[in-house]
Amino acid sequence: MTAFWTEPDFDDHEMVHVVRDRGSGLTAIIAVHSTHLGPGAGGTRFWHYPDPKDGLRDALRLSRGMSYKNAMAGLPMGGGKAVILADDARTKTPEMLAAFGDAVEGLGGRYVTAEDVGISEADMVAVSQRTAHVSGLPVSGEDSAGGDPGPFTSYGIYLGIKAAVRHKLGTDDMRGVHVAVQGTGSVGGGVAKLLAKDGARLTLADIHADAVAALAQELGADVVAPDAILTTPCDVLSPNALGAILDERSIDALQTQIVAGGANNQLARAHHGKALFERGILYAPDYVINAGGIISVATEYLARRDGHHASKADVNARIEQIPARLEQVWQTSQASGTSPDIVADQMAQELIGRGAAA
């Protein structure tokens, strides 16, 4: 692996920690972008990368995104992310999770972890046996904050889509608004269910054909192949799978007025936000609209750390501020002629002490 500071996605990260535990077979990368507002917080991704450099790239980009996300969500947390480099068989063992927990503990609280792609609530319970710097743990009561952050992420994205429709299409009524949902797992599936209750017209796509077909039947939605969803004519495209899907080719082929979804790092490169803007497509910056999960995780962690109790109502009250933040971004974008992704970046950079005036 090349020196991380020469990577194009390195952004003056405070720490990039490579973990190698021979006994368990663990190889992981923990990246902390900023602790200006508090400990670097962000989930752990368990994924097979044919080239380990792609894992490093993910850790760098995702940790920076968490700095921005946590800042824009008004949380006293910095940005961090971990990536466990899975083998071809995606082997995950108790020994591996224990070694990862030891690595997190060894950072002395500079990084707080939680669930992400490929990591479950049960995995976080195992990690919590080795470190206190973990969140997304099972709830202690029905109304307590905590547990799987996926539904909270879905709720924030749903509210963000409604805000985008109001801003771009001038309506608060989702009945008949056509939303194309890419990825119908925990987050995307939750978004689809909430939109269906509002009467939205849905087209779904996912690599798991049986699961997406079952969800479509439940919701009365249409299904298209995964490689067709980005070109589906719709009012809203909601990407909720992996990132880097918006590049020159895909943006040229879009047939939508709005892009608003939960996938991290949807723009393949920074200039692709301008390409969306120039096409007149309203973009909801991903780390603003998908902050519901980290709001849940951070609220749970901070309450437990400080000996307090946090409720789901506390979490939802924070999530319900997402539409106002998006509206602020869009209004500033309109007034300045600057794409929403750049506006959001500038706002976040100011909050973490890296703005132009810093």
C-alpha positions in Angstrom: 0.0 0.0 0.0 1.4 3.4 -0.9 1.9 6.2 1.6 -1.6 7.4 2.6 -0.7 11.0 2.5 0.0 10.8 -1.3 -3.5 9.5 -2.0 -5.8 12.0 -3.8 -8.5 11.5 -1.1 -6.1 12.4 1.8 -7.4 15.7 3.3 -5.0 16.4 6.1 -6.4 13.5 8.1 -5.3 13.5 11.8 -4.7 9.8 11.8 -4.7 6.8 9.5 -4.1 3.6 11.5 -3.5 0.3 9.8 -4.4 -2.7 12.0 -2.9 -6.2 11.3 -3.6 -9.0 13.7 -2.0 -12.2 12.4 -3.7 -14.5 14.9 -7.2 -13.6 13.8 -6.5 -12.6 10.2 -7.7 -9.1 10.8 -6.6 -6.4 8.4 -8.3 -3.0 9.0 -7.9 0.7 8.3 -9.1 3.3 10.9 -9.1 6.8 9.6 -9.8 9.9 11.8 -10.3 13.0 9.7 -11.0 15.6 12.4 -11.5 15.7 16.2 -12.1 19.5 16.2 -15.7 19.1 17.6 -15.1 15.8 19.5 -14.0 12.2 19.0 -14.0 10.9 15.5 -17.3 9.0 15.0 -18.3 6.8 12.2 -19.2 3.2 11.4 -17.1 0.2 10.5 -17.4 -1.2 7.0 -16.8 -4.9 6.3 -16.1 -5.4 2.7 -14.0 -7.3 0.2 -11.7 -5.1 -1.8 -9.8 -6.8 -4.6 -7.3 -4.0 -4.3 -6.5 -2.9 -0.8 -6.0 0.7 -2.1 -9.7 0.9 -2.6 -10.2 0.1 1.1 -7.8 3.0 1.9 -9.7 5.3 -0.5 -13.0 4.4 1.2 -11.6 5.0 4.7 -10.2 8.4 3.7 -13.3 9.6 1.8 -15.8 8.2 4.4 -14.0 9.6 7.4 -13.9 13.1 5.8 -17.6 12.7 5.0 -18.3 11.9 8.7 -16.5 15.1 9.8 -18.8 17.1 7.5 -21.9 15.0 8.4 -21.4 15.3 12.2 -20.7 19.0 11.9 -23.7 19.7 9.8 -25.9 17.6 12.1 -24.9 19.8 15.0 -23.2 17.0 16.9 -20.2 17.4 19.2 -18.4 14.7 17.3 -15.5 14.6 14.8 -15.2 12.4 11.8 -13.8 8.9 11.6 -14.4 5.6 9.7 -13.1 2.1 9.8 -12.8 -0.5 7.0 -12.2 -4.2 7.7 -10.7 -5.8 4.6 -12.6 -9.0 4.2 -11.3 -12.0 2.2 -13.1 -13.4 -0.9 -15.3 -15.5 1.4 -16.1 -12.6 3.6 -14.9 -14.6 6.6 -15.8 -12.9 9.9 -14.9 -14.5 13.2 -15.3 -13.7 16.9 -11.5 -13.5 17.1 -11.4 -10.9 14.3 -14.1 -8.7 16.0 -12.2 -9.0 19.3 -9.0 -7.9 17.7 -10.8 -5.0 16.1 -12.3 -4.0 19.4 -8.8 -4.0 21.0 -7.6 -1.8 18.2 -10.4 0.8 18.8 -9.7 0.7 22.5 -6.0 1.3 21.9 -6.8 4.6 20.3 -8.0 5.9 23.7 -11.3 7.3 22.6 -10.2 9.2 19.5 -12.5 7.0 17.4 -16.0 5.8 18.2 -17.3 3.0 16.0 -20.8 1.6 15.0 -22.5 -0.4 12.3 -22.0 0.1 8.6 -22.1 -2.0 5.5 -21.5 -5.7 6.4 -21.5 -5.1 10.2 -24.5 -6.0 12.4 -25.8 -4.9 15.8 -24.6 -8.3 17.1 -21.1 -7.5 15.7 -21.1 -4.3 17.7 -22.0 -6.1 20.8 -19.0 -8.4 20.3 -16.8 -5.3 19.8 -18.2 -3.7 22.9 -16.7 -6.6 25.0 -13.3 -5.1 24.2 -14.0 -1.3 24.1 -16.4 1.3 25.4 -15.9 3.4 22.4 -18.8 1.8 20.4 -22.4 2.6 19.7 -25.4 1.2 17.9 -25.9 -1.3 20.7 -29.2 -3.0 21.5 -31.7 -0.7 23.3 -32.4 -1.1 27.0 -36.0 0.0 26.6 -38.6 0.4 23.9 -38.2 4.2 23.9 -34.5 4.3 24.4 -32.1 5.7 21.8 -29.8 3.1 20.3 -29.9 -0.1 18.3 -29.8 -0.4 14.6 -29.3 3.1 13.1 -30.7 2.1 9.7 -34.3 3.1 10.4 -33.2 6.5 11.7 -31.1 7.0 8.5 -34.2 6.1 6.5 -36.3 8.6 8.3 -33.9 11.4 7.7 -33.6 10.6 4.0 -37.4 10.4 3.7 -37.7 13.8 5.3 -35.0 15.1 3.0 -36.7 13.8 -0.1 -39.9 15.5 0.9 -38.0 18.8 1.4 -36.4 18.4 -2.0 -39.8 17.9 -3.6 -41.1 20.9 -1.9 -38.2 23.0 -3.0 -37.9 21.8 -6.6 -41.5 20.8 -7.5 -43.3 23.2 -5.2 -45.5 20.6 -3.5 -45.9 19.0 -0.1 -48.0 16.2 -1.5 -46.0 13.1 -2.4 -49.0 11.3 -4.1 -48.0 10.4 -7.6 -44.4 11.8 -7.2 -42.2 9.2 -9.0 -39.2 8.1 -6.9 -36.6 5.7 -8.3 -34.9 4.0 -5.4 -31.5 2.4 -6.0 -30.7 -0.1 -3.2 -33.5 -1.5 -1.1 -31.6 -2.9 1.9 -32.1 -1.7 5.5 -31.9 2.0 4.5 -33.3 2.1 1.0 -36.1 -0.3 1.9 -37.1 1.8 4.8 -37.2 4.9 2.6 -39.4 3.1 0.1 -41.8 2.0 2.8 -42.2 5.5 4.2 -42.7 7.0 0.7 -45.3 4.3 -0.2 -47.3 5.4 2.9 -47.4 8.9 1.4 -48.7 7.6 -2.0 -45.5 8.1 -4.0 -45.0 6.1 -7.2 -42.0 3.9 -6.7 -39.5 2.1 -9.0 -37.0 -0.1 -7.2 -33.7 -1.7 -8.1 -31.4 -3.9 -6.1 -28.8 -6.6 -6.8 -30.8 -9.0 -4.6 -33.6 -9.9 -7.1 -35.8 -12.0 -4.8 -35.8 -9.4 -2.0 -36.5 -6.4 -4.2 -39.3 -8.3 -5.9 -40.9 -9.2 -2.6 -40.7 -5.5 -1.4 -42.1 -4.3 -4.7 -45.1 -6.6 -4.4 -45.7 -5.4 -0.8 -45.6 -1.7 -1.8 -47.1 -1.9 -5.3 -43.9 -0.7 -6.8 -42.2 -1.4 -10.2 -38.8 -3.1 -10.5 -36.0 -2.5 -13.0 -32.6 -4.1 -13.4 -29.8 -2.5 -11.3 -28.1 -1.2 -14.4 -31.3 0.6 -15.5 -32.3 2.5 -12.4 -30.0 5.5 -13.1 -31.7 6.2 -16.4 -35.2 5.6 -15.3 -37.4 8.7 -16.0 -38.5 10.0 -12.6 -39.0 13.0 -10.4 -36.5 11.9 -7.7 -33.6 9.5 -8.0 -32.7 8.1 -4.5 -29.3 6.3 -4.5 -29.1 4.1 -1.4 -26.4 1.6 -2.4 -22.7 2.2 -2.6 -21.1 5.5 -3.7 -19.3 7.1 -6.6 -22.2 6.4 -9.0 -22.5 10.0 -10.3 -19.9 10.7 -13.0 -19.8 12.3 -16.4 -21.5 9.4 -18.2 -24.2 8.7 -15.6 -25.1 12.4 -15.0 -25.5 12.9 -18.8 -28.0 10.0 -18.8 -30.1 11.0 -15.8 -33.8 11.7 -16.4 -34.7 13.2 -13.0 -35.1 16.6 -11.4 -33.8 15.6 -8.0 -31.0 13.4 -6.6 -31.6 12.7 -2.9 -30.5 9.5 -1.3 -28.5 7.9 1.5 -25.5 6.4 -0.3 -22.2 7.9 0.9 -20.0 9.8 -1.6 -22.4 9.7 -4.4 -20.3 12.0 -6.5 -17.4 10.2 -8.1 -15.3 13.3 -8.0 -15.9 16.8 -6.6 -16.6 18.5 -10.0 -19.5 16.2 -10.6 -21.7 18.3 -8.3 -21.2 21.2 -10.6 -22.3 18.9 -13.5 -25.6 18.2 -11.7 -26.1 21.8 -11.0 -25.5 22.9 -14.6 -28.1 20.3 -15.7 -30.6 21.9 -13.3 -30.9 18.8 -11.1 -31.3 19.6 -7.4 -28.8 17.6 -5.3 -29.2 16.9 -1.6 -25.6 16.6 -0.3 -25.4 13.0 0.9 -23.8 13.7 4.3 -26.6 16.2 5.1 -29.6 14.1 4.1 -28.3 10.7 5.5 -27.3 12.0 9.0 -30.1 10.2 10.8 -28.1 7.1 11.6 -25.1 9.0 13.1 -27.5 11.2 15.0 -28.9 8.1 16.7 -25.5 6.6 17.3 -24.0 9.8 18.7 -27.0 10.6 20.9 -26.8 7.0 22.3 -23.1 7.1 22.9 -23.0 10.6 24.5 -25.9 9.8 26.8 -24.3 6.5 27.9 -20.9 8.2 28.4 -22.3 11.0 30.5 -24.6 8.7 32.5 -27.8 10.1 31.0 -30.8 8.6 29.2 -31.6 9.5 25.7 -35.0 8.6 24.0 -36.0 7.9 20.5 -37.9 11.2 20.7 -34.6 13.0 21.4 -33.1 11.4 18.3 -36.1 12.1 16.1 -36.1 15.8 17.1 -32.6 16.1 15.8 -33.3 14.2 12.6 -36.3 16.5 11.9 -33.9 19.4 11.6 -32.4 17.9 8.4 -34.9 19.5 6.0 -34.1 23.0 7.4 -30.3 22.4 6.9 -30.9 21.2 3.3 -33.1 24.3 2.6 -30.3 26.5 3.9 -27.9 24.8 1.6 -30.2 25.1 -1.4 -31.1 28.8 -0.8 -27.4 29.7 -0.5 -26.7 27.7 -3.6 -29.3 29.6 -5.6 -28.2 33.0 -4.3 -24.5 32.4 -5.0 -24.7 30.3 -8.2 -22.6 27.6 -6.5 -23.6 24.0 -6.5 -25.1 22.6 -3.3 -22.3 20.2 -2.6 -19.7 23.0 -2.6 -22.0 25.1 -0.4 -22.4 22.3 2.1 -18.6 21.6 2.1 -17.9 25.2 2.8 -20.4 25.3 5.7 -18.9 22.1 7.2 -15.3 23.3 6.8 -16.1 26.4 8.8 -17.7 24.3 11.5 -14.6 22.1 11.9 -12.1 25.0 11.8 -10.9 24.4 8.3 -12.7 27.2 6.5 -11.2 29.9 4.4 -11.0 32.2 7.5 -9.4 29.5 9.7 
